[in-house]
């Protein structure tokens, strides 16, 4: 018998589509360059992109020698370093007896392709960090400090106009320009400018494309990278304090571990921060309970919880935890008995720039490998079929492209 049993599914509920797959607007491929993909799709693991140093104009006087310029040739390398697989096993006996087996198989196939597409999109959106310049509450800067700007009907036009003007001034003539925002920011654009300077596409929001505004093609994605800071400070974590990410990714602080998602209350603020970050980085891996740590992991049967906690990274200091999501807004809900413990504002890393600046390449995007003779951990034959959907991909912003994109840091409007 397989571990992922479907024998408990209720036929009528399943047929009504309660297990409907989350749909996302996937637009990463639309804004990326194709040079690396064209070469790597044929095979190999490395794409070399060569360029030479820039020359300068010099003054010339008749009858005098010209200063020779020597140029340095450099190669940048892009690798297909990301390899992921979506695996599921179907037991022969369960599938034979299940009346909706065709629908079940179709759902799992769609889930696999959706997961791979989301991963690719998140990889692209995460390249905001390659941008030389950022735009936030402090204007255009090269600061490494995240400082989100709150946009509104009153300042949205001037904010986007400034980003466009800076790009044009920095790069000169731009080819097709883009900006990627989330649904809430897109709504603010529509409220601000529709019927004025916002030209909506004939098929509005089809495949993530919403229209043009301030010279930008506006794309809408719920795979943008976001981040938020939890400040514990001198506060005291109490039993039943909790945080919930999206709808069901709940982590609860407890004096003793009892259920999946429980975090042991550690002996210091710093250890609580370290423990929380570790759980968020690997929500499917338990941490032994002790005075300094402890976490009870969600398991494979906790699909909703693990789905909502997927794509997160967390980093701790002695008093804070910064949580970053490559799956869009975290929509965090939380409760802390100590009022000194709180979350800041979630910041969305929108990306603006020239289309084709970021390179995305893949060799496999969901090609299924079917194993019709699976075995268990002891080598015994299992009656069933194992499906493995493979992804091999890489993403990179080459040096010349870093000045053609801007990390637009906007406070969440959710």
Number of C-alpha atoms within 10 A of each C-alpha: 12 15 10 12 14 15 11 7 11 9 11 10 10 14 12 9 11 9 11 10 12 8 10 17 19 22 24 24 17 15 23 21 20 16 14 21 21 15 16 20 14 10 11 11 17 15 19 13 14 11 14 11 10 9 9 6 6 8 6 10 8 6 6 7 8 11 9 6 10 10 11 9 9 12 11 13 12 21 18 20 13 14 12 18 19 18 15 15 18 21 18 15 13 16 18 10 10 16 11 15 15 10 13 18 14 11 15 17 18 13 17 22 19 18 19 22 21 23 20 26 24 24 23 27 25 21 21 25 18 18 21 18 22 26 28 23 17 12 17 16 14 11 13 10 9 18 19 21 19 15 21 15 13 9 12 17 17 13 19 20 16 16 23 22 13 17 22 15 11 12 13 11 9 15 10 13 21 23 26 29 25 23 17 14 22 18 14 16 21 20 13 18 16 15 10 9 15 20 19 18 14 9 10 12 17 13 15 22 21 22 21 18 22 20 16 20 23 26 27 27 26 24 29 27 27 25 24 22 19 17 19 23 14 12 16 17 21 16 16 17 17 20 18 19 17 17 15 16 22 20 27 23 24 22 13 15 18 12 13 19 24 24 31 27 30 23 13 17 21 19 19 27 24 22 23 27 22 21 25 21 19 19 25 21 15 19 18 13 16 13 12 17 22 25 31 22 21 23 15 12 11 14 12 14 24 20 14 18 28 18 20 20 18 21 17 20 14 15 19 22 23 18 21 24 22 25 24 21 24 23 13 15 13 15 15 19 14 14 10 13 18 17 18 11 16 22 25 27 32 24 27 26 29 26 20 21 21 26 24 27 27 24 21 16 18 21 14 19 13 14 13 12 11 17 14 9 7 6 8 9 11 16 16 19 15 19 20 19 21 21 23 20 24 24 24 23 24 17 15 9 19 19 18 26 29 28 26 30 23 24 22 21 17 10
